[in-house]
Amino acid sequence: MRRVPLVATVLTTLLLLTGCGSDEPEVGTELPPESGRIELTFEGADAPPTERVSVELGEEVELVIKSEEAGELHVHTDPEQTLEYAAGTTTLTLTIDEPGVVDVERHEPEALVLQLEVG
Amino acid sequence: MRDAQPLAHGLGGPADLPIPPELAIAGAVAALVISFTVLALAWRTSRYDAATSGRLAPAGLARLVDSAAYGAALRVLGMLFLGWFVLAAVFGRDLLTNPAFGMFYVWWWVGLVPLSVLLGPVWKAISPVRTVNTLFARVSGSDPDRGLYTYPERLGYWPAAVGLFAFVWIELVYPFSTELGPVRLWAAAYLALMLLGGALFGSAFYEKADPFEVYSSLCAKLSVWGRRDGALVVRSPLANLDTVAPLPGLAAVVGVLFGSTAYDSFRDSLAWIRFTQESTVSTFLLNNLALLAFCAGVAVILAIGSAATGIDGGTRRSELPALFAHSVVPIIIGYIIAHYVNYLVEVGWDTLVLASDPLGNGSNWLGTGDLDRISWLSYRPTLLAWIKVAAVVIGHVVAVVAAHDRAVRVLPKQHQVTGQLPMLVAMVAFTVGGLYLLFAA
């Protein structure tokens, strides 16, 4: 069981180092940027696989969180922003005014749930 | 000010935007074309010779640099940095606003690179462990250059490679890298081991076993400052690079430096994040394996690329990786600049702002506490992407020329052209792989 990730890692490394990885399919569904609305559904401790979403600089993004329990999201801008959501459906708004790739993390359980590509 | 929560997230805010694909491809094509142009057109007899290269530096400058007062001033500067770090790390608060983190991860690890490329072997000049070792020797009346034993030649740079790996491990893999305890422990272990090594083997130990001195002095080989028979000389960076000592373990040092920076890009890529999320194996274990695989992968590719050549009786194949490892240093530095330039400017500056309040009680001892953040480069992603690709391509050119000159010196005549090809392929793989990561991560 341990060998599989090791082999996968070595293969990935070699592929990347030789530049052969470039024909991999583009991962992460990008929502149309004009919609500015991203939905995340948490089921208990489970979060959907991380997506990378393009957003416009300074555009207001609507984050719709559906969760059975309340919790908080950490948006790794500088300075960091903390967004709290309640049990049920919560709509949060977020504006990022510095270009870059911003991680959005959920805490308890700690997980990267979203990357915002702001440009 | 950042939110006051210790998070296992590293320092700094948003990561850089990926570079545009067309720029990455242009850089890769440039690297390929340059490689074969150098191979086809460059000189056929070696041009660099450490015994004769370089012009003597202006007498006034050499007198200043070699003066006892100048050396002592730099040593005091190094001790002040250490003192400030210890003050913040021991008496400061365990928050991301503690400047100890930025001093440790940004000033020390990243800042040393441009300083050494511009000014020469900076860490050797300011290293607090050298200073303390010298002070101990002075107190006990012994010679700081001599220890109880002679440093074993066979060890070469291997202790430095291990030390560098320990640093990139705490920086990139260890989940609690931004808590004060682990940083303090790492720094304390470093100081203790370095002082022990200095006592056992004298200051020769630092040249080969201090990870930061090896790192800084390797970068300094791309500066114009060198020494010939002890005298300060000005050399072309290529001639200076040729003077790197091909000791055992050099390929491992190169592997850790390049592999870890590549891993730092790779671990932020969506493909890797998804892979670790979907795997049932612990992410921590996967990250450990990936860091190790990147470092080992670079060293192995370098070893194969340099040793896969025809040789004759005069050359030992096992020595070739260390003989060619210096030529990968420009690729590393180009890639480190590409990967860290914006981070160094932004977080390095933030650290200067935070350093004014090492205890976290709102004081402003240095007067830098009110300075504004610098985010100029973040708002110019196109310029930033061009800087990145230019740094990678320039690094590649210097690397290929350095490897070519070494090949025409050490390889037998009939294998000089074909024998270079595997190394050239390895270098193109490093450069294209680096560009791919800048584009994909």
Interface residues (C-beta under 8 A of the other chain):
Chain A: M1 R2 P5 L6 A8 T9 V10 T12 T13 L14 L16 L17 T18 G19 G21 S22 E24 V27 G28 P49 T50 E51 R52 H74 H76 T77 D78 P79 E80 Q81 T82 I96 E98 P99 G100 V101 V102 D103 E105 E110 A111 L112 Q115 E117 V118 G119
Chain B: M1 R2 D3 Q5 L7 A8 H9 G12 G13 P14 A15 D16 L17 P18 A28 A262 F266 D268 L270 A271 W272 I273 R274 F275 Q277 E278 S279 V281 L285 L286 L289 A290 A293 F294 G297 V298 I301 E346 D350 R373 S375 S378 Y379 P381 A429 F430 V432 G433 L435 Y436 L437 A440
